[in-house]
Amino acid sequence: MTPKYRKEIKEKITKYLKGNGLDNIKFMQVEQTFNDLGVEIHVWNVKTEDSSWWVVHGDLGPMNLYPQAAYYLSADEAYSFHMGITQRLIARSAYR
C-alpha cells in the first residue's frame, strides 16, 4: 500500500465513519491485509473516543463497519464475516 493510497483510503474511511455517526477518531491503522481469491482486502483497526471498530475495505468490494466490543474480536473474524456476507450478496444478485 503506497503512502498516497493509504492517505486516500483513510479519508474515505473517515467520511464513511462520519456518515455512520462516528466522530472523534483517535486511532486508525491497517491491522491485517488478506489476499484470498486474488482480491486484496484490508481490515482497519479504528478507535473513536467512545468505541472500537473494524472497517473492512477492498477495491473490488463494499466497505463495511463491524464493532469490536462484543461480536468481532479479531481482524480475522471481521474479515471472515465480511467475505461471507459479500459472497451471499453477490450470489443473491446473480439470481435476480
N, CA, C and O atoms as a DFTB+ gen file, in Angstrom:
384 C
 N C O
     1  1       0.853      -1.162       0.000
     2  2       0.000       0.000       0.000
     3  2       0.906       1.234       0.000
     4  3       1.723       1.419       0.902
     5  1       0.749       2.055      -1.007
     6  2       1.575       3.258      -1.099
     7  2       1.090       4.313      -0.101
     8  3      -0.062       4.263       0.331
     9  1       1.942       5.254       0.267
    10  2       1.506       6.321       1.174
    11  2       0.329       7.124       0.606
    12  3      -0.571       7.517       1.349
    13  1       0.336       7.365      -0.700
    14  2      -0.758       8.120      -1.324
    15  2      -2.070       7.341      -1.214
    16  3      -3.101       7.911      -0.857
    17  1      -2.034       6.048      -1.517
    18  2      -3.225       5.203      -1.428
    19  2      -3.725       5.144       0.009
    20  3      -4.926       5.244       0.257
    21  1      -2.796       4.980       0.965
    22  2      -3.167       4.922       2.384
    23  2      -3.881       6.210       2.795
    24  3      -4.888       6.158       3.501
    25  1      -3.376       7.347       2.365
    26  2      -3.993       8.633       2.706
    27  2      -5.403       8.730       2.118
    28  3      -6.333       9.173       2.793
    29  1      -5.558       8.312       0.849
    30  2      -6.871       8.354       0.202
    31  2      -7.877       7.459       0.917
    32  3      -9.026       7.850       1.121
    33  1      -7.445       6.259       1.296
    34  2      -8.337       5.325       1.977
    35  2      -8.690       5.840       3.368
    36  3      -9.836       5.713       3.797
    37  1      -7.727       6.415       4.076
    38  2      -8.014       6.985       5.399
    39  2      -9.088       8.075       5.288
    40  3      -9.970       8.171       6.141
    41  1      -9.007       8.891       4.238
    42  2     -10.010       9.933       4.030
    43  2     -11.379       9.321       3.742
    44  3     -12.390       9.806       4.251
    45  1     -11.426       8.257       2.928
    46  2     -12.686       7.572       2.638
    47  2     -13.278       6.958       3.901
    48  3     -14.482       7.053       4.143
    49  1     -12.430       6.333       4.698
    50  2     -12.900       5.703       5.936
    51  2     -13.425       6.762       6.898
    52  3     -14.468       6.566       7.520
    53  1     -12.721       7.875       7.027
    54  2     -13.162       8.958       7.903
    55  2     -14.538       9.463       7.478
    56  3     -15.415       9.670       8.318
    57  1     -14.723       9.658       6.189
    58  2     -16.018      10.113       5.662
    59  2     -17.096       9.055       5.921
    60  3     -18.218       9.387       6.304
    61  1     -16.756       7.799       5.712
    62  2     -17.690       6.694       5.950
    63  2     -18.100       6.634       7.418
    64  3     -19.280       6.474       7.730
    65  1     -17.131       6.763       8.312
    66  2     -17.426       6.741       9.742
    67  2     -18.319       7.902      10.147
    68  3     -19.273       7.718      10.903
    69  1     -18.022       9.086       9.656
    70  2     -18.848      10.253       9.975
    71  2     -20.264      10.062       9.459
    72  3     -21.223      10.481      10.108
    73  1     -20.407       9.427       8.285
    74  2     -21.725       9.120       7.738
    75  2     -22.501       8.127       8.592
    76  3     -23.724       8.034       8.487
    77  1     -21.797       7.394       9.428
    78  2     -22.414       6.448      10.352
    79  2     -22.453       6.983      11.782
    80  3     -22.637       6.226      12.736
    81  1     -22.277       8.291      11.915
    82  2     -22.383       8.940      13.221
    83  2     -21.195       8.754      14.136
    84  3     -21.314       8.944      15.347
    85  1     -20.040       8.383      13.579
    86  2     -18.848       8.168      14.401
    87  2     -17.826       9.267      14.137
    88  3     -17.238       9.349      13.059
    89  1     -17.635      10.095      15.133
    90  2     -16.678      11.195      15.047
    91  2     -15.569      10.974      16.068
    92  3     -15.525       9.942      16.738
    93  1     -14.691      11.936      16.176
    94  2     -13.604      11.910      17.159
    95  2     -12.727      10.665      17.029
    96  3     -12.503       9.950      18.006
    97  1     -12.239      10.416      15.830
    98  2     -11.355       9.278      15.588
    99  2     -10.027       9.556      16.287
   100  3      -9.397      10.589      16.060
   101  1      -9.615       8.628      17.132
   102  2      -8.374       8.772      17.890
   103  2      -7.234       7.946      17.308
   104  3      -6.062       8.269      17.500
   105  1      -7.586       6.869      16.588
   106  2      -6.573       5.939      16.100
   107  2      -7.138       5.203      14.887
   108  3      -8.303       4.805      14.877
   109  1      -6.287       5.026      13.855
   110  2      -6.701       4.279      12.675
   111  2      -5.460       3.703      12.003
   112  3      -4.540       4.434      11.635
   113  1      -5.449       2.372      11.847
   114  2      -4.336       1.746      11.138
   115  2      -4.800       0.424      10.539
   116  3      -5.772      -0.170      11.004
   117  1      -4.100      -0.030       9.508
   118  2      -4.381      -1.334       8.933
   119  2      -3.905      -2.383       9.927
   120  3      -2.733      -2.412      10.304
   121  1      -4.812      -3.230      10.339
   122  2      -4.474      -4.284      11.292
   123  2      -3.988      -5.535      10.559
   124  3      -3.038      -6.192      10.987
   125  1      -4.655      -5.849       9.452
   126  2      -4.301      -7.054       8.710
   127  2      -4.764      -6.908       7.267
   128  3      -5.796      -6.294       6.995
   129  1      -3.998      -7.473       6.351
   130  2      -4.356      -7.495       4.934
   131  2      -4.467      -8.939       4.496
   132  3      -3.601      -9.763       4.791
   133  1      -5.545      -9.236       3.787
   134  2      -5.796     -10.582       3.276
   135  2      -5.791     -10.526       1.756
   136  3      -6.178      -9.519       1.163
   137  1      -5.355     -11.602       1.135
   138  2      -5.367     -11.673      -0.324
   139  2      -5.860     -13.057      -0.736
   140  3      -5.096     -13.895      -1.214
   141  1      -7.143     -13.269      -0.538
   142  2      -7.777     -14.517      -0.926
   143  2      -8.480     -14.307      -2.261
   144  3      -9.040     -13.241      -2.516
   145  1      -8.446     -15.305      -3.088
   146  2      -9.136     -15.267      -4.378
   147  2      -8.653     -14.120      -5.257
   148  3      -9.389     -13.643      -6.120
   149  1      -7.411     -13.678      -5.035
   150  2      -6.834     -12.626      -5.866
   151  2      -7.342     -11.228      -5.578
   152  3      -7.106     -10.307      -6.360
   153  1      -8.034     -11.063      -4.469
   154  2      -8.577      -9.755      -4.098
   155  2      -7.931      -9.325      -2.787
   156  3      -7.962     -10.065      -1.803
   157  1      -7.352      -8.140      -2.772
   158  2      -6.715      -7.631      -1.555
   159  2      -7.741      -6.887      -0.707
   160  3      -8.381      -5.939      -1.163
   161  1      -7.882      -7.340       0.538
   162  2      -8.825      -6.749       1.491
   163  2      -8.047      -6.308       2.723
   164  3      -7.242      -7.064       3.266
   165  1      -8.297      -5.075       3.158
   166  2      -7.630      -4.516       4.335
   167  2      -8.637      -4.413       5.481
   168  3      -9.765      -3.958       5.294
   169  1      -8.216      -4.836       6.649
   170  2      -9.025      -4.678       7.852
   171  2      -8.351      -3.609       8.709
   172  3      -7.225      -3.776       9.177
   173  1      -9.071      -2.517       8.899
   174  2      -8.558      -1.379       9.653
   175  2      -9.055      -1.435      11.091
   176  3     -10.218      -1.745      11.346
   177  1      -8.172      -1.137      12.014
   178  2      -8.492      -1.028      13.425
   179  2      -8.736       0.451      13.698
   180  3      -7.835       1.277      13.548
   181  1      -9.965       0.778      14.101
   182  2     -10.341       2.179      14.301
   183  2     -10.847       2.367      15.727
   184  3     -11.711       1.626      16.199
   185  1     -10.304       3.352      16.392
   186  2     -10.743       3.700      17.739
   187  2     -11.291       5.123      17.701
   188  3     -10.643       6.039      17.196
   189  1     -12.493       5.290      18.242
   190  2     -13.040       6.626      18.426
   191  2     -12.960       6.945      19.915
   192  3     -12.442       6.154      20.704
   193  1     -13.464       8.077      20.278
   194  2     -13.436       8.456      21.686
   195  2     -14.217       7.461      22.549
   196  3     -13.857       7.212      23.699
   197  1     -15.300       6.890      21.978
   198  2     -16.194       6.040      22.764
   199  2     -16.210       4.569      22.386
   200  3     -16.747       3.755      23.137
   201  1     -15.633       4.200      21.239
   202  2     -15.810       2.825      20.767
   203  2     -14.658       2.362      19.879
   204  3     -13.793       3.142      19.481
   205  1     -14.681       1.054      19.584
   206  2     -13.657       0.432      18.735
   207  2     -14.347      -0.303      17.594
   208  3     -15.369      -0.960      17.792
   209  1     -13.776      -0.184      16.395
   210  2     -14.409      -0.736      15.200
   211  2     -13.401      -1.390      14.279
   212  3     -12.219      -1.047      14.286
   213  1     -13.879      -2.336      13.486
   214  2     -13.137      -2.865      12.351
   215  2     -13.791      -2.269      11.113
   216  3     -15.015      -2.302      10.982
   217  1     -12.999      -1.732      10.215
   218  2     -13.506      -1.292       8.922
   219  2     -12.830      -2.183       7.890
   220  3     -11.604      -2.225       7.792
   221  1     -13.650      -2.891       7.124
   222  2     -13.129      -3.813       6.112
   223  2     -13.325      -3.165       4.755
   224  3     -14.423      -2.729       4.409
   225  1     -12.229      -3.108       3.982
   226  2     -12.258      -2.397       2.702
   227  2     -11.384      -3.092       1.682
   228  3     -10.299      -3.577       2.000
   229  1     -11.865      -3.134       0.463
   230  2     -11.095      -3.623      -0.675
   231  2     -11.547      -2.884      -1.907
   232  3     -12.679      -2.403      -1.956
   233  1     -10.699      -2.781      -2.895
   234  2     -11.051      -2.019      -4.091
   235  2     -12.225      -2.616      -4.860
   236  3     -12.968      -1.884      -5.515
   237  1     -12.402      -3.926      -4.791
   238  2     -13.440      -4.576      -5.587
   239  2     -14.689      -4.929      -4.789
   240  3     -15.564      -5.633      -5.294
   241  1     -14.782      -4.460      -3.572
   242  2     -15.935      -4.809      -2.756
   243  2     -16.395      -3.642      -1.904
   244  3     -15.785      -2.573      -1.911
   245  1     -17.469      -3.856      -1.176
   246  2     -18.008      -2.788      -0.333
   247  2     -17.158      -2.558       0.916
   248  3     -16.435      -3.445       1.370
   249  1     -17.264      -1.359       1.449
   250  2     -16.655      -1.041       2.742
   251  2     -17.719      -1.304       3.795
   252  3     -18.888      -0.971       3.598
   253  1     -17.321      -1.896       4.904
   254  2     -18.289      -2.124       5.960
   255  2     -17.628      -1.970       7.316
   256  3     -16.405      -2.023       7.452
   257  1     -18.469      -1.780       8.302
   258  2     -18.079      -1.432       9.660
   259  2     -18.576      -2.515      10.607
   260  3     -19.736      -2.921      10.535
   261  1     -17.696      -2.989      11.502
   262  2     -18.050      -4.039      12.451
   263  2     -17.558      -3.652      13.837
   264  3     -16.416      -3.219      13.984
   265  1     -18.407      -3.801      14.865
   266  2     -17.980      -3.435      16.226
   267  2     -16.994      -4.446      16.792
   268  3     -17.138      -5.651      16.586
   269  1     -16.004      -3.954      17.498
   270  2     -15.040      -4.845      18.143
   271  2     -15.536      -5.323      19.499
   272  3     -15.117      -6.380      19.970
   273  1     -16.401      -4.577      20.119
   274  2     -16.766      -4.793      21.511
   275  2     -17.228      -6.217      21.838
   276  3     -16.646      -6.859      22.712
   277  1     -18.239      -6.712      21.168
   278  2     -18.794      -7.995      21.582
   279  2     -18.854      -9.038      20.483
   280  3     -18.900     -10.234      20.769
   281  1     -18.853      -8.609      19.246
   282  2     -19.137      -9.543      18.166
   283  2     -17.911      -9.973      17.373
   284  3     -17.747     -11.159      17.089
   285  1     -17.064      -9.044      17.017
   286  2     -15.915      -9.327      16.152
   287  2     -14.648      -8.964      16.916
   288  3     -14.209      -7.814      16.909
   289  1     -14.077      -9.946      17.562
   290  2     -12.973      -9.685      18.471
   291  2     -11.621      -9.620      17.778
   292  3     -10.643      -9.168      18.374
   293  1     -11.552     -10.067      16.528
   294  2     -10.272     -10.022      15.817
   295  2     -10.491      -9.555      14.384
   296  3     -11.605      -9.585      13.861
   297  1      -9.412      -9.128      13.776
   298  2      -9.466      -8.720      12.366
   299  2      -9.892      -9.900      11.498
   300  3     -10.637      -9.725      10.534
   301  1      -9.427     -11.085      11.832
   302  2      -9.765     -12.284      11.070
   303  2     -11.267     -12.578      11.124
   304  3     -11.860     -12.944      10.109
   305  1     -11.878     -12.422      12.289
   306  2     -13.326     -12.648      12.409
   307  2     -14.107     -11.627      11.583
   308  3     -15.057     -11.992      10.890
   309  1     -13.721     -10.370      11.648
   310  2     -14.410      -9.337      10.864
   311  2     -14.261      -9.611       9.375
   312  3     -15.226      -9.488       8.620
   313  1     -13.060      -9.981       8.951
   314  2     -12.802     -10.303       7.538
   315  2     -13.639     -11.496       7.091
   316  3     -14.260     -11.452       6.029
   317  1     -13.663     -12.550       7.882
   318  2     -14.406     -13.757       7.521
   319  2     -15.895     -13.463       7.386
   320  3     -16.533     -13.910       6.433
   321  1     -16.445     -12.720       8.325
   322  2     -17.859     -12.358       8.252
   323  2     -18.123     -11.490       7.026
   324  3     -19.099     -11.701       6.306
   325  1     -17.258     -10.527       6.797
   326  2     -17.404      -9.614       5.659
   327  2     -17.392     -10.384       4.338
   328  3     -18.227     -10.135       3.468
   329  1     -16.462     -11.306       4.187
   330  2     -16.380     -12.078       2.946
   331  2     -17.616     -12.957       2.768
   332  3     -18.110     -13.113       1.652
   333  1     -18.113     -13.529       3.857
   334  2     -19.318     -14.345       3.780
   335  2     -20.519     -13.542       3.328
   336  3     -21.275     -13.977       2.460
   337  1     -20.696     -12.374       3.913
   338  2     -21.824     -11.508       3.513
   339  2     -21.671     -11.055       2.065
   340  3     -22.641     -11.048       1.308
   341  1     -20.454     -10.677       1.680
   342  2     -20.215     -10.229       0.307
   343  2     -20.561     -11.336      -0.679
   344  3     -21.210     -11.077      -1.692
   345  1     -20.142     -12.558      -0.401
   346  2     -20.444     -13.680      -1.293
   347  2     -21.947     -13.941      -1.372
   348  3     -22.464     -14.231      -2.451
   349  1     -22.644     -13.843      -0.264
   350  2     -24.083     -14.046      -0.274
   351  2     -24.790     -12.962      -1.083
   352  3     -25.731     -13.259      -1.819
   353  1     -24.354     -11.718      -0.958
   354  2     -24.964     -10.634      -1.730
   355  2     -24.719     -10.809      -3.223
   356  3     -25.613     -10.571      -4.035
   357  1     -23.508     -11.224      -3.581
   358  2     -23.191     -11.459      -4.989
   359  2     -24.063     -12.593      -5.539
   360  3     -24.616     -12.481      -6.633
   361  1     -24.180     -13.669      -4.785
   362  2     -24.997     -14.803      -5.214
   363  2     -26.461     -14.414      -5.340
   364  3     -27.133     -14.803      -6.295
   365  1     -26.950     -13.654      -4.385
   366  2     -28.356     -13.224      -4.407
   367  2     -28.640     -12.342      -5.613
   368  3     -29.683     -12.490      -6.252
   369  1     -27.728     -11.426      -5.937
   370  2     -27.962     -10.538      -7.077
   371  2     -27.830     -11.267      -8.397
   372  3     -28.410     -10.835      -9.392
   373  1     -27.090     -12.353      -8.437
   374  2     -26.931     -13.137      -9.673
   375  2     -28.211     -13.885     -10.025
   376  3     -28.445     -14.184     -11.196
   377  1     -29.039     -14.190      -9.038
   378  2     -30.275     -14.928      -9.279
   379  2     -31.477     -14.033      -9.537
   380  3     -32.584     -14.534      -9.732
   381  1     -31.289     -12.754      -9.541
   382  2     -32.413     -11.816      -9.782
   383  2     -32.432     -11.349     -11.195
   384  3     -33.300     -10.563     -11.574
